[in-house]
Amino acid sequence: MRGIGLLVALLVLALLLLGSAMLMPWTQDEGGSLPVLDSLPEFEFTESSGRPFGRADLLGRVSVVDFIFTRCKGPCPIMAGNMVQLYQHFESDNTVQFVSITVEPDYDSLDVLREYAAAQGVTDDRWKFLWAPIDQVVALCELGFMLAADDLPGGHTTRFVLVDDSARIRGYYGGIESAETMQLEHDIKKLASNLR
């Protein structure tokens, strides 16, 4: 009887392992245990300096991307604070960049984005602030990053998106949660270590 119980336990364990493997359809690569969730499409927005910024500018660096608007009184200040922590933590690492995309382009002009960047303590080009017409922002958010873009600007996503040096999405993190920001920091290091 005891042998049958052990056999059943082993069978259940094998089924659990098989089931968890089937729930992970993503591919793995040299980035360690981080899944490759999707590849970003071509896009071209305008950086707050006036220069174009597109998919090609994500290549060769690890990027953290979020969607914000400068007048946001809800989650954006918390998200900005967490992004500032990451920006400062990776201050000496040029393989890591940060990208914030406005979801209120009618108000957030390039001048407004530059002022907002300065208010966050941005002193170099490692943190980009992007502008594009709202229809392009919605398309990239929904079809590129696979995030909801309903009821903008107030209903914007609060997720940080980790993008690898091949412009592939490697993870989503709660931008207002400090524990998830700490996990993101760890995962940035994991991807960036492959670029050094």
N, C-alpha and C positions, 0 to 999 in steps of 0.2 A: 504494500500500500504506500509505504514511504517512497519507493522508487517511482511510482506513478505520479505522486505529488511533485517530485523533483523534475520529472519529465514534463509535466504540465507547466511548471514554473519556467523551465528553460524554453519551452515552446512560446509562452507568453512573452518572455524577454526577446526572443528572436523576432516575433511579430512586431513588438514595439520598436525595435531597432530598424526593421524593414520599413515600417510606417513612417518613422521620422526621416529616413533617407528619401522616401518618396515625396515628402512634403517640402523638400529642398531642391526644387528643379533648377536652381541657379547654378551657373558654372563657377568654379573656383580658379584662382590663378596665383601668381607669385605674390599677391598682396596678402597672403595668409588665409585666415578663415573668413574674410569678408566676402560675401556673395557679390557677383556682378548682376545687378538688378535690371539695368537697361543702358542703352547708349544714347547720348543726347543728339538731337538733330542739329542741322546747320541753323544758325541764327546770326543776326547782326544787329546789335543795339548800339547806343551811344554812351560812352563813359563820361563821367562828369567833367573831364578835361576837354571834352569835345571830340576825342578820338573814337573811332569805331572799336567795338569789342564784340567778338563772336566766339563761336565754338573753337576756332583755331587758337584763341587766347587761353583756353583751358588746357590745351595740350602741353605736356612737359612739366606740369605742376599739379600738386594736390590742391583742390579748391573746396571751400565751404561756401554754399550759396544759400541765401534766404531772400524772402519777399517782404518788403517793408513799405511804409510811407511816413514821411517826416512829421506829419501832424498827428500821428497816432498817439492816443493817450492810453491805449489798452496794453496789449502785450509787447508792442515794439520797444518801449524803453527797457523792458526786461531782456528782450532778445538782444538789443544793442549792448547792454551791459555784459551779457554772456559772450557776445562776439568780441567785444573789447578785450575780455580776459584771454580769449584764444589768440587774438591779434597780438597782444603783448607777450603771451607765452611763446609764440613762434617768431618773435621779433628778429632773431638772428638766423632764421631759416628761410632762404629765398625760394625754396621748393614748395612753399605753402602760400596760398593767396586766399583772400576773402572777397566775396562778390555779393552785394546787396542790390536787388532789383526793385525799383519803385512800382507800386501798384496804383499810384495816383499821379500819373504823368501830367495831367492838366495843371496841377499845383506844383509838383516837384520838378521845377526847371533845373537845368544844369547848374545854375547859380545856387539854387536852394540846396541841391545835393552836395555841392562843394561846401556850403556853410554847415550842413549837417555832418559831413565827414570831419570837418575841423572840430566841431563840437564833440565828436567821439574821440578826438585825440589822434586822428589819422595824420601821419606826417610823411608818408611815403606812398609808393604805388602798390603796396601789398594788399590794400583793401580798395576794391573798385565799387563805385556806385553807378548803376546803369539806368538809362532812360530809353523808353521806346513807346510808341503809341499803344494804347490800352489793348487793342485787339491782338497785337503781337505779344504783349505780356501775357494775356490770357492763354493764347495758343501755346506759348513756351511752357507756362506753368502746368497746363492740363495735359498737353500732348508730349511735351519733352520731359518734364519732371514728374508727371503722373500725380499731380496734386490738385485739389479743388481750387477753383478760382471764381467762386460764386460771391455775389454781393460785395464786390470790391468798391472802395478800398477796405472797409471795416471787416469784411469776412475773409481776409487773406489768411493763408496758411501760417502757422507758427513753427513749422518744421525747418530745421537746418538740414541741408542735403550735402552729403560727402561725395565728391566727384574725384575720380582718380586722374592720373596724368594722360589717360587715353580718352578722356571725356565720357567716362562710364559712371553711372550712379552706383555707389557702393554702400550707402546707408542713409537712413532718415533718423533724425533725433529731435526730441522735443526742445524747441528753442527757449522755452521759459522754465525748463527744469534743470537745476544745477547738476543732478546726478547724470542726466543724459549728456550734458555738456562735458562732464568729466569723461564719460565713455567716448564721446566724439574726439576729445583730445587724445585719448589712447589710440583710437583708430587712425587719426591723422598721422601720428608717429609711426604706426605700422606701415601705412602706405608710403610716407615720406622716406622711410629708411631704405626703400628700394631705389630712390633717386639720388642717393649720396654715393 
